Amino acid sequence: MTVRDQVHFWPNGARLALSFVVNVEEGAEYNPLEGDSLSESVDETGAHLGKGLRNVTNETNYQYGLREGGPRILRLFEKHGIHATYTAAALALERAPELTKGIVAGGHEICAHGYRWIHQFRMDPETERKFIRDAADSIQQSTGTRPVGWLSRYFCSPHTRRLLAEEGFDYHMDDLSSDQPFWDAIGKRWMLVLPYAMDTNDFKLWQEPAISMEQWKTYAIDTFNWLHYEGKQMPRMMSIGLHQRIIGRPGRIPHLEAVIRHARKFPDVWIATRKDIADWWREKRPPV
């Protein structure tokens, strides 16, 4: 690939493909009401209750994502004309039909994030295959469109990518190894990998409470600037992972808007869904 080809790799000569990814997990997390032995341990307060006990307060924290955070993010995206990828646990969409309608009406892509927001890395291959199929079937029922991408909860299994290829998925996001898409050979099949990023994810605000929104915003903008600079010489992709119950708070979302406004200053940046990026890469850089 020549430098000239690289500079003009993305549509309309864009240097950088920027992808906003909103995780929809609320209502599909661990809960004894679902027969789980533990309550969801991912909590803004950092509280972990004993075996079999419901964390009712944390449940309301997740409900906030559905009632307030999700609609707030949708309004922001509409304001700035952004189409995002919503990585959704299928059960969360089933249980929040109005939010699901809003995501679809906004023209956003829905990517599968499991049937429930639970770990799949311990599943045997056939259990995991059913988990993948159930998620795809449910999302198609809820949205009218079958998902073509997959993101696991934190960790995938050694079988996940093969199963996704066999089940007809187009791309896989469980990868942190690159700043651009790449092809992975799975036997005689190819799977397009669209790497994700944890460092620019708003989840850091829960994992590391000492991080301020100003620091998160600055880090995201610094990442954007450097990848845009590298885009002179090679195709670059940036992921910003978001959560309705986290970035959707009124004191946090202005910082997301600041990142969006910064990105909009650059005419050579392509803000795209993961499916858009996958389709473009498949057309321009098919597997060898």
C-alpha positions as CSV (number, residue, x, y, z in Angstrom):
1,M,0.0,0.0,0.0
2,T,1.4,3.4,-1.0
3,V,1.3,6.4,1.2
4,R,-1.1,8.0,-1.1
5,D,-3.5,5.0,-0.9
6,Q,-3.2,5.2,2.9
7,V,-4.0,8.9,3.2
8,H,-7.2,8.4,1.2
9,F,-8.1,5.1,2.7
10,W,-11.4,6.0,4.4
11,P,-14.4,7.5,2.6
12,N,-13.9,11.0,1.2
13,G,-10.2,11.1,2.1
14,A,-10.8,10.8,5.8
15,R,-7.8,10.2,8.0
16,L,-9.6,8.7,10.9
17,A,-12.7,6.5,11.4
18,L,-14.3,7.4,14.7
19,S,-16.7,5.0,16.3
20,F,-19.0,5.7,19.3
21,V,-20.1,2.5,20.9
22,V,-23.0,2.6,23.5
23,N,-23.3,-0.5,25.7
24,V,-27.0,-1.3,26.5
25,E,-26.8,-3.8,29.5
26,E,-29.3,-2.5,31.9
27,G,-32.0,-5.1,32.8
28,A,-29.8,-8.0,31.6
29,E,-27.2,-8.0,34.4
30,Y,-26.7,-10.6,37.2
31,N,-29.6,-10.7,39.6
32,P,-30.9,-13.3,42.0
33,L,-34.3,-12.7,40.5
34,E,-32.9,-14.3,37.4
35,G,-31.7,-17.4,39.3
36,D,-28.2,-16.0,39.6
37,S,-26.2,-16.8,42.8
38,L,-24.9,-13.2,43.1
39,S,-26.1,-9.7,42.4
40,E,-24.4,-7.6,39.8
41,S,-21.0,-6.6,41.2
42,V,-20.4,-3.7,38.7
43,D,-21.6,-0.7,40.8
44,E,-20.8,3.0,40.9
45,T,-20.5,2.7,44.7
46,G,-18.1,-0.3,44.6
47,A,-20.4,-2.3,47.0
48,H,-20.5,-6.1,46.8
49,L,-23.2,-7.9,48.6
50,G,-23.1,-11.5,49.8
51,K,-24.2,-14.6,47.9
52,G,-27.9,-14.6,47.0
53,L,-28.6,-11.1,48.1
54,R,-30.2,-8.5,45.8
55,N,-28.5,-5.2,45.5
56,V,-31.7,-3.2,45.1
57,T,-30.0,0.2,45.1
58,N,-27.7,-0.9,42.3
59,E,-30.7,-2.1,40.4
60,T,-32.1,1.4,40.4
61,N,-28.7,2.7,39.2
62,Y,-29.1,0.5,36.2
63,Q,-32.7,1.7,35.8
64,Y,-31.3,5.2,35.6
65,G,-29.5,4.2,32.4
66,L,-32.8,3.2,30.8
67,R,-35.0,6.1,32.1
68,E,-32.6,9.0,31.9
69,G,-29.1,8.2,30.5
70,G,-30.2,6.4,27.4
71,P,-32.7,9.0,26.1
72,R,-30.2,11.8,27.0
73,I,-27.5,10.2,24.9
74,L,-29.9,9.7,22.0
75,R,-30.8,13.4,22.1
76,L,-27.2,14.3,22.0
77,F,-26.5,12.1,19.0
78,E,-29.5,13.5,17.2
79,K,-28.3,17.1,18.0
80,H,-24.9,16.4,16.3
81,G,-26.1,14.0,13.6
82,I,-24.2,11.0,14.8
83,H,-25.0,7.4,14.1
84,A,-23.5,5.1,16.7
85,T,-23.2,1.4,17.3
86,Y,-25.3,0.2,20.3
87,T,-23.8,-3.0,21.6
88,A,-26.9,-4.4,23.3
89,A,-27.6,-7.4,25.5
90,A,-30.7,-8.8,23.9
91,L,-32.8,-9.1,27.0
92,A,-32.1,-5.4,27.8
93,L,-33.8,-4.5,24.5
94,E,-36.7,-6.8,25.2
95,R,-37.3,-5.2,28.5
96,A,-37.0,-1.6,27.3
97,P,-39.1,-1.4,24.1
98,E,-39.4,2.4,24.1
99,L,-35.6,2.9,24.3
100,T,-35.2,0.2,21.6
101,K,-37.6,2.1,19.3
102,G,-35.6,5.3,19.9
103,I,-32.3,3.6,19.0
104,V,-33.8,2.2,15.8
105,A,-35.5,5.4,14.9
106,G,-32.2,7.3,15.3
107,G,-30.6,5.2,12.6
108,H,-28.1,3.5,15.0
109,E,-26.6,0.1,14.4
110,I,-27.4,-2.6,17.0
111,C,-24.5,-5.0,17.6
112,A,-25.0,-8.2,19.8
113,H,-23.6,-8.0,23.4
114,G,-24.9,-11.4,24.5
115,Y,-28.4,-12.5,25.3
116,R,-27.8,-11.4,28.9
117,W,-25.0,-9.2,30.2
118,I,-23.2,-12.2,31.7
119,H,-19.9,-13.9,31.2
120,Q,-19.6,-16.4,28.4
121,F,-16.0,-17.3,28.6
122,R,-16.7,-20.3,30.9
123,M,-19.4,-21.7,28.6
124,D,-18.7,-24.9,26.7
125,P,-18.9,-24.5,22.8
126,E,-22.5,-25.7,22.4
127,T,-23.8,-23.6,25.3
128,E,-22.0,-20.6,23.9
129,R,-23.4,-21.3,20.4
130,K,-26.9,-21.2,21.8
131,F,-26.1,-18.0,23.7
132,I,-25.0,-16.4,20.4
133,R,-28.1,-17.7,18.5
134,D,-30.5,-16.6,21.2
135,A,-29.0,-13.1,21.2
136,A,-29.2,-12.7,17.5
137,D,-32.8,-14.1,17.3
138,S,-33.9,-11.8,20.1
139,I,-32.3,-8.7,18.7
140,Q,-33.9,-9.4,15.3
141,Q,-37.3,-9.8,16.9
142,S,-36.9,-6.6,18.9
143,T,-35.4,-4.4,16.2
144,G,-36.3,-6.0,12.8
145,T,-32.7,-6.4,11.9
146,R,-30.3,-9.2,12.7
147,P,-27.0,-8.1,14.2
148,V,-23.8,-8.6,12.2
149,G,-21.3,-7.8,15.0
150,W,-20.5,-9.2,18.5
151,L,-19.0,-7.9,21.7
152,S,-18.7,-10.2,24.7
153,R,-18.9,-9.1,28.3
154,Y,-15.2,-8.4,29.0
155,F,-13.8,-11.7,27.8
156,C,-14.6,-14.1,25.0
157,S,-13.8,-17.8,25.0
158,P,-11.3,-19.6,22.8
159,H,-14.3,-20.7,20.7
160,T,-16.1,-17.4,20.3
161,R,-14.7,-16.2,17.1
162,R,-15.1,-19.6,15.4
163,L,-18.7,-19.8,16.5
164,L,-19.4,-16.3,15.3
165,A,-18.0,-17.1,11.9
166,E,-20.1,-20.3,11.7
167,E,-23.2,-18.4,12.8
168,G,-22.8,-15.8,10.0
169,F,-21.5,-12.8,11.9
170,D,-19.5,-10.2,9.9
171,Y,-17.3,-8.8,12.6
172,H,-16.0,-9.4,16.1
173,M,-15.0,-6.7,18.7
174,D,-13.3,-8.8,21.5
175,D,-9.9,-7.5,20.7
176,L,-7.6,-4.8,22.0
177,S,-4.6,-5.4,19.8
178,S,-4.8,-2.7,17.1
179,D,-6.0,0.7,16.0
180,Q,-7.3,-0.5,12.7
181,P,-9.5,-3.5,11.5
182,F,-7.8,-6.7,10.4
183,W,-8.8,-10.2,9.1
184,D,-8.4,-13.3,11.2
185,A,-8.4,-16.7,9.5
186,I,-10.7,-19.2,11.3
187,G,-10.1,-22.5,9.5
188,K,-11.4,-21.9,6.0
189,R,-13.3,-18.9,7.1
190,W,-12.3,-15.3,7.7
191,M,-13.6,-13.0,10.5
192,L,-13.1,-9.3,10.4
193,V,-11.9,-8.0,13.7
194,L,-12.8,-4.4,14.7
195,P,-10.7,-3.8,17.8
196,Y,-12.2,-2.2,20.8
197,A,-10.5,0.1,23.3
198,M,-10.7,0.2,27.1
199,D,-8.6,3.3,27.7
200,T,-11.0,5.7,26.1
201,N,-14.1,3.9,27.6
202,D,-16.2,5.8,30.1
203,F,-16.1,2.6,32.3
204,K,-12.9,4.0,33.6
205,L,-15.0,6.4,35.7
206,W,-16.3,3.5,37.7
207,Q,-13.2,1.4,37.7
208,E,-11.0,4.3,38.8
209,P,-13.1,6.9,40.7
210,A,-10.1,9.1,41.0
211,I,-10.3,9.9,37.3
212,S,-12.2,13.1,36.7
213,M,-14.4,13.9,33.7
214,E,-12.0,16.5,32.7
215,Q,-9.2,13.9,32.6
216,W,-11.4,11.5,30.7
217,K,-12.2,14.2,28.1
218,T,-8.6,15.3,27.8
219,Y,-7.4,11.7,27.3
220,A,-10.1,11.1,24.7
221,I,-9.2,14.2,22.8
222,D,-5.4,13.5,23.0
223,T,-6.1,10.0,21.6
224,F,-8.1,11.5,18.8
225,N,-5.5,14.0,17.9
226,W,-2.7,11.5,17.8
227,L,-4.6,9.0,15.7
228,H,-5.6,11.8,13.4
229,Y,-2.0,12.7,13.0
230,E,-1.0,9.1,12.3
231,G,-3.8,8.9,9.7
232,K,-1.6,10.8,7.4
233,Q,0.4,7.6,6.8
234,M,-2.0,4.7,7.6
235,P,-5.7,3.9,8.2
236,R,-6.6,4.6,11.8
237,M,-9.7,3.8,13.8
238,M,-10.8,5.1,17.2
239,S,-13.3,3.7,19.6
240,I,-15.1,5.5,22.4
241,G,-17.1,3.1,24.5
242,L,-20.0,4.5,26.5
243,H,-22.6,3.3,29.0
244,Q,-26.0,4.8,29.5
245,R,-25.8,4.7,33.3
246,I,-22.4,6.2,33.3
247,I,-21.9,8.9,30.6
248,G,-25.6,9.6,30.6
249,R,-25.5,11.5,33.9
250,P,-26.0,15.2,33.6
251,G,-22.6,16.1,35.0
252,R,-20.8,13.8,32.6
253,I,-22.5,14.1,29.2
254,P,-21.3,17.7,28.6
255,H,-17.8,16.2,28.4
256,L,-18.9,13.7,25.8
257,E,-20.3,16.6,23.9
258,A,-17.0,18.4,24.1
259,V,-15.3,15.4,22.5
260,I,-17.9,15.4,19.8
261,R,-17.5,19.1,19.1
262,H,-13.7,18.7,18.9
263,A,-14.1,15.8,16.4
264,R,-16.5,17.8,14.3
265,K,-13.9,20.5,13.7
266,F,-12.0,18.1,11.4
267,P,-13.6,17.6,8.0
268,D,-11.3,14.6,7.4
269,V,-12.8,12.5,10.2
270,W,-15.4,9.8,9.4
271,I,-17.8,9.3,12.3
272,A,-19.3,5.9,11.5
273,T,-21.0,2.8,12.9
274,R,-19.0,-0.4,13.2
275,K,-21.1,-1.9,10.4
276,D,-20.2,1.0,8.1
277,I,-16.5,0.5,9.0
278,A,-16.7,-3.3,8.4
279,D,-18.5,-2.9,5.1
280,W,-15.9,-0.4,3.9
281,W,-13.0,-2.5,5.0
282,R,-14.5,-5.6,3.4
283,E,-14.9,-3.8,0.1
284,K,-11.5,-2.1,0.0
285,R,-9.3,-4.6,1.9
286,P,-10.8,-8.1,1.5
287,P,-9.0,-11.0,3.0
288,V,-6.0,-12.3,1.0
